[in-house]
């Protein structure tokens, strides 16, 4: 059974609380916005008939969540309503926990709703409207692939490849398994020593960093943020080669290429990403 949570920095609301505990909050039938998000298609129209499709842009996701709020007493109900108001007035996150225990989340902003029709009962019904700037649901689990440099007998990619290596060069293939259904943004962590890093996507896009790392240094490349920093947070973007491509990991299993020069047994590269999905049930 999927669990639905609404989280802020200071509180977490279980939207399955009535079903589990008999009181609290319950997301009821009729929720919308959990399917495919809206898109804006671009078309090229010429003098002839019809048009040519040029691409699409995925729009923010709008969600409406009907809620049943049940208190033990009128005073308890009032405290639940106040608690809900405090949570939605802050930056918050909508989280779906699937049957495997994986948390799929998207940040949301309260955009309306929340009307109440009060009577003498200890429960009320309302609908809360949200907009998710990021239209995808992102997994809490991090997929990781590790690359190890070794001038001895251990393969560069012990779990993927049996390619022997030159004494001071790590180069080979790395298998990327994206369990989502949209491209994921990898984060690359490179631990020295090493120099002249090149990571090439399954489709040939190249990201190259021409700097040098000592044994005590590391580099972090965040492709979603488009940042390149060292372990102390200093900007290392200027050492990227011309026309860098912060490429993404496609859905499914694919193979990328990694190269790092002047490595030792202590050198390693860690590639991690969070799968994303269009829809979660």
Phi, psi and omega in degrees: 000135180282134176257137181246127181234149172239116188243137168242182181296331187245357184205159176226125178255124175274111183274014170243019188295322181293318179295326183273320188242347182090346177220165178112223185244143178220117170289124186254176182300142179110004177296139179235160177100005181264359178271210178293135177287166178287154177229154173249115182269142176254133182233147174252116181252125179251200181283338182277188180288149172071204182205165176248136180286131183248350180142178180217156176236128180281129184269164175303154182265129176256132184231140171240126183238108173289136182233140167251123182248119186239124177250164176284325178220174176296323179295316178296320178299318179298322179291325177294318179296318178296320179296317178299317180299320180294321182293311185289340179283350178256171169296128183220173185230134175265127186236131171247125178257115185279182185293341177271359180086007179279131178270124176247122189230157172213135177292141181226154177235130178294126183242351180165189182081194180091011177294142181235142174244097189276143172217203182270005181281172179256019175216151178223160177239143178206172176231127178253132179254137180228159167236132177257110180302322175268116186283357184257157171262126185253135183285148174283334180285141181252124174275137187226139170231131186248138180239128185238130175272137182208120179280000181261234188257348182286132179296153179299317178241083188298331182268350187236321190227151176247025182292127174288156185240153169287162188297330185231025182220128175252116181210136180171189182263150177227129182270130182245125181242100180265108182280001177274187178239014170225160179302144180247148180268117180279152169247125180257127175242119184245124181251126182286174008279158177166166178209163173055071180277135173226125175238126185243130185287167176301337180257008174097002176288141188238135171238119184233133175243125191262008183279186182231139177244136172276177181296338182263002186249158173218163180233139178237120178247112179258106187287333178288315179282342182070035183243152176226112184226157174272182184296343178262003178091003180285142183289127177240020185297326185295344180271004172289148175291168181296147178052057180291147177241113177276078189283161183251164178268118182289159176300148180088196182263129179216171184234128176247170180239137182233140176220133175217128184263161177056049181267165171228186178296339180277344183288143174201158178231131178241123177250124181227151179204157176252121177300151177230152181225153173291314186223146177226134178236000000 
